[in-house]
């Protein structure tokens, strides 16, 4: 199986989101926002994995485009968690950098696939 930076980074990001979800539940007793960030943050990697099995280039672009939407939604939830003090500024800076990197990788991958 060939290495995929996007696949590996989105999977690692999902793990970070799951760990954050545990923190929000156990330490902050927060469940509504936790479910939102868990859903959108882990969907990115699942959609990237699905894109690897796309039936056509258009299907590939579509799946990555949905992953990009999920990444932008995750960015929103992260900002909301920071601004409501559920996560610290330090926690936010650490994970938002990964989210922004995924957004850039997805955007680049979509542009490349569309040009084919």
C-alpha positions as CSV (number, residue, x, y, z in Angstrom):
1,X,0.0,0.0,0.0
2,X,1.5,3.4,-1.0
3,X,2.0,6.1,1.6
4,X,-0.5,8.9,1.6
5,X,0.4,12.0,3.6
6,X,-3.2,13.2,3.5
7,X,-4.5,9.8,4.7
8,X,-1.9,9.6,7.5
9,X,-2.4,13.1,8.7
10,X,-6.2,12.9,8.7
11,X,-6.0,9.6,10.6
12,X,-3.7,11.2,13.2
13,X,-6.0,14.2,13.4
14,X,-8.9,11.9,14.1
15,X,-7.0,10.4,17.0
16,X,-6.4,13.8,18.4
17,X,-10.1,14.7,18.1
18,X,-11.1,11.5,19.9
19,X,-8.7,12.3,22.7
20,X,-10.1,15.9,22.9
21,X,-13.6,14.4,23.0
22,X,-12.6,12.3,26.0
23,X,-11.1,15.4,27.7
24,X,-14.3,17.4,27.1
25,X,-16.4,14.6,28.5
26,X,-14.3,13.6,31.5
27,X,-12.8,17.0,32.5
28,X,-15.3,19.6,31.4
29,X,-18.5,17.5,31.5
30,X,-19.4,19.0,28.0
31,X,-21.4,16.7,25.7
32,X,-23.1,18.7,23.0
33,X,-20.1,20.4,21.6
34,X,-18.1,17.2,22.1
35,X,-20.4,15.3,19.9
36,X,-20.2,17.9,17.2
37,X,-16.4,18.1,17.1
38,X,-16.1,14.3,17.3
39,X,-18.4,13.9,14.3
40,X,-16.9,16.5,12.0
41,X,-13.3,15.9,13.1
42,X,-13.3,12.2,12.5
43,X,-15.3,12.4,9.3
44,X,-12.3,14.0,7.6
45,X,-10.2,10.9,7.8
46,X,-13.1,8.6,6.9
47,X,-13.9,10.6,3.8
48,X,-10.2,10.7,2.8
49,X,-10.1,6.9,3.2
50,X,-13.3,6.6,1.1
51,X,-11.8,8.8,-1.6
52,X,-9.1,6.3,-2.0
53,X,-11.7,3.8,-3.3
54,X,-13.5,6.3,-5.5
55,X,-15.1,5.0,-8.7
56,X,-14.1,7.9,-10.8
57,X,-12.1,11.2,-10.7
58,X,-15.4,13.0,-10.1
59,X,-16.2,10.7,-7.2
60,X,-12.7,11.3,-5.8
61,X,-13.1,15.1,-6.0
62,X,-16.6,14.9,-4.4
63,X,-15.4,12.9,-1.4
64,X,-12.4,15.2,-0.8
65,X,-14.7,18.2,-1.2
66,X,-17.0,16.8,1.5
67,X,-13.9,16.2,3.7
68,X,-12.9,19.8,3.1
69,X,-16.3,21.0,4.3
70,X,-15.9,18.8,7.4
71,X,-12.5,20.3,8.1
72,X,-13.9,23.8,7.9
73,X,-16.7,22.8,10.3
74,X,-14.1,21.4,12.6
75,X,-12.3,24.7,12.5
76,X,-15.5,26.4,13.6
77,X,-16.0,24.0,16.5
78,X,-12.4,24.4,17.7
79,X,-12.7,28.2,17.6
80,X,-16.0,28.0,19.6
81,X,-14.4,25.6,22.2
82,X,-11.5,28.1,22.6
83,X,-13.7,31.2,22.8
84,X,-16.0,29.6,25.4
85,X,-13.0,28.4,27.4
86,X,-13.6,24.7,27.1
87,X,-10.1,24.4,25.7
88,X,-7.0,26.5,26.5
89,X,-5.3,28.8,24.0
90,X,-2.4,26.4,24.0
91,X,-4.6,23.4,23.2
92,X,-6.3,25.4,20.5
93,X,-3.1,26.5,18.8
94,X,-1.8,23.0,18.8
95,X,-4.8,21.3,17.2
96,X,-5.9,24.2,14.9
97,X,-2.5,24.0,13.2
98,X,-3.2,20.4,12.2
99,X,-6.7,21.3,11.1
100,X,-5.4,24.2,8.9
101,X,-2.8,21.9,7.4
102,X,-5.5,19.4,6.5
103,X,-7.5,22.2,4.9
104,X,-4.5,23.1,2.8
105,X,-3.7,19.5,1.8
106,X,-7.3,18.9,0.9
107,X,-7.6,22.1,-1.2
108,X,-4.4,21.2,-3.0
109,X,-5.5,17.6,-3.7
110,X,-8.9,18.8,-5.0
111,X,-7.2,21.3,-7.3
112,X,-4.8,18.7,-8.6
113,X,-7.5,16.1,-9.2
114,X,-9.7,18.7,-11.0
115,X,-6.9,19.5,-13.4
116,X,-6.7,15.9,-14.6
